[in-house]
Amino acid sequence: MVGPQTKKMTLNRNYTLVTRFGHTIRFEKDVPQDVPLILVAEAMQIGALPSDGEVPLEPEAQKRYIPQSQPERDEAIRKAMTEIVSKNVTTEFTTAGIPHSKAIGALVGFEVTARERDRNWQAMQEEKLLAEIEAEQASKRARAAA
């Protein structure tokens, strides 16, 4: 079970927020926008308010669902890494081409260690390679059968 990772927020003007984590959030006047929980404080600094009308007293102290089991953590980390790869923002990657732990943590809402990141990254790359090999073998079999 994964808890909510974002909060709907509204701003009274058009504005593009570029956060300290490298995220960019485009607000349109009075249109609710999903904001990752870790970025709520920054959004509030520019005047954005929660769409549900509830104003937290301490945005940084909001309770977040933090997966306790390793499989839940791994699933959240892999989803975040997939999102980071699809966005392809260079500042969210190390020089080795791996997503930064802090960028992953910003998306999942909990601290991600380099060890967790590396283990999940390697597993994702191995799965990708196996899928490519299987697809190539299936293609060869199809050509041989034809």
C-alpha positions as CSV (number, residue, x, y, z in Angstrom):
1,M,0.0,0.0,0.0
2,V,1.4,3.4,-1.0
3,G,0.1,6.6,0.5
4,P,-0.5,9.8,-1.3
5,Q,2.7,11.3,-2.6
6,T,1.3,14.6,-3.9
7,K,-1.0,17.4,-2.7
8,K,-3.3,19.4,-5.0
9,M,-2.4,23.1,-4.7
10,T,-3.7,26.2,-6.4
11,L,-2.1,29.5,-7.1
12,N,-3.8,32.8,-7.9
13,R,-1.6,33.6,-10.9
14,N,0.2,31.9,-13.7
15,Y,3.7,30.9,-12.4
16,T,6.4,28.4,-13.0
17,L,8.1,27.2,-9.8
18,V,11.6,25.8,-10.2
19,T,12.5,24.1,-6.9
20,R,15.8,23.5,-5.2
21,F,15.4,19.9,-6.1
22,G,15.4,20.7,-9.8
23,H,11.6,20.1,-10.2
24,T,9.6,22.5,-12.3
25,I,5.9,22.9,-11.5
26,R,3.8,25.0,-13.9
27,F,0.9,26.7,-12.1
28,E,-2.0,28.1,-14.1
29,K,-4.2,30.6,-12.4
30,D,-6.8,28.9,-10.1
31,V,-6.1,25.4,-11.6
32,P,-5.3,22.7,-9.1
33,Q,-1.8,21.3,-9.7
34,D,-0.2,18.1,-8.2
35,V,2.7,19.0,-6.0
36,P,5.0,16.4,-4.4
37,L,4.7,16.5,-0.6
38,I,8.4,17.4,-0.2
39,L,7.8,20.5,-2.3
40,V,4.7,21.8,-0.6
41,A,6.7,24.2,1.6
42,E,8.3,25.8,-1.5
43,A,5.0,26.1,-3.3
44,M,3.5,27.8,-0.2
45,Q,6.4,30.3,-0.2
46,I,5.2,31.6,-3.6
47,G,1.6,31.8,-2.4
48,A,0.2,28.4,-3.5
49,L,-2.5,27.0,-1.2
50,P,-3.9,23.5,-0.8
51,S,-6.9,23.0,-3.0
52,D,-8.8,21.3,-0.1
53,G,-8.5,24.6,1.9
54,E,-6.5,22.9,4.6
55,V,-3.4,25.0,5.4
56,P,-0.8,22.9,7.3
57,L,1.0,24.8,10.0
58,E,4.3,23.1,9.3
59,P,4.5,21.8,5.7
60,E,7.8,20.0,6.2
61,A,6.4,18.1,9.2
62,Q,3.5,16.6,7.3
63,K,3.2,12.9,7.9
64,R,4.1,10.9,4.9
65,Y,3.6,7.2,4.3
66,I,7.0,5.6,4.4
67,P,7.1,2.0,3.2
68,Q,8.5,-0.2,5.9
69,S,9.0,-3.4,3.9
70,Q,11.9,-3.6,1.5
71,P,9.7,-4.7,-1.5
72,E,7.5,-1.6,-1.0
73,R,10.5,0.7,-0.8
74,D,12.0,-1.0,-3.9
75,E,8.8,-0.6,-5.9
76,A,8.5,3.1,-5.0
77,I,12.2,3.7,-5.8
78,R,11.9,2.0,-9.2
79,K,8.8,3.9,-10.1
80,A,10.6,7.2,-9.2
81,M,13.7,6.2,-11.2
82,T,11.6,5.4,-14.2
83,E,9.9,8.8,-13.9
84,I,13.3,10.5,-13.6
85,V,14.6,8.7,-16.7
86,S,11.6,9.6,-18.7
87,K,11.9,13.3,-17.8
88,N,15.6,13.2,-18.6
89,V,16.7,16.3,-16.7
90,T,20.5,16.2,-16.5
91,T,20.7,17.7,-13.0
92,E,18.8,14.7,-11.6
93,F,21.6,12.3,-12.7
94,T,25.1,11.5,-11.5
95,T,28.0,11.7,-13.9
96,A,27.7,7.9,-14.2
97,G,24.2,8.4,-15.6
98,I,22.3,7.1,-12.5
99,P,19.5,9.1,-10.9
100,H,20.6,11.1,-7.8
101,S,19.4,9.6,-4.5
102,K,18.1,13.0,-3.5
103,A,16.0,13.3,-6.7
104,I,14.6,9.9,-6.1
105,G,13.9,10.8,-2.5
106,A,12.1,14.0,-3.5
107,L,9.6,11.9,-5.6
108,V,9.1,9.0,-3.1
109,G,8.9,11.2,0.0
110,F,11.5,9.3,2.0
111,E,15.3,9.3,2.1
112,V,16.9,6.9,-0.4
113,T,20.4,5.6,0.3
114,A,23.0,5.3,-2.5
115,R,23.0,1.5,-1.8
116,E,19.3,1.2,-2.3
117,R,19.5,3.3,-5.5
118,D,22.4,1.3,-6.9
119,R,20.8,-2.1,-6.1
120,N,17.5,-1.1,-7.7
121,W,19.2,0.6,-10.7
122,Q,21.3,-2.6,-11.4
123,A,18.2,-4.8,-11.1
124,M,16.3,-2.5,-13.5
125,Q,19.2,-2.6,-16.0
126,E,19.4,-6.4,-15.8
127,E,15.6,-6.7,-16.3
128,K,15.8,-4.4,-19.3
129,L,18.7,-6.4,-20.8
130,L,16.9,-9.7,-20.3
131,A,13.8,-8.3,-22.0
132,E,15.9,-7.2,-25.0
133,I,17.5,-10.6,-25.3
134,E,14.2,-12.4,-25.1
135,A,12.7,-10.1,-27.8
136,E,15.7,-10.7,-30.0
137,Q,15.4,-14.4,-29.6
138,A,11.7,-14.3,-30.3
139,S,12.4,-12.3,-33.4
140,K,15.0,-14.9,-34.6
141,R,12.6,-17.7,-34.0
142,A,9.9,-15.9,-36.0
143,R,12.2,-15.3,-38.9
144,A,13.4,-19.0,-38.8
145,A,9.8,-20.2,-38.8
146,A,8.9,-18.1,-41.8
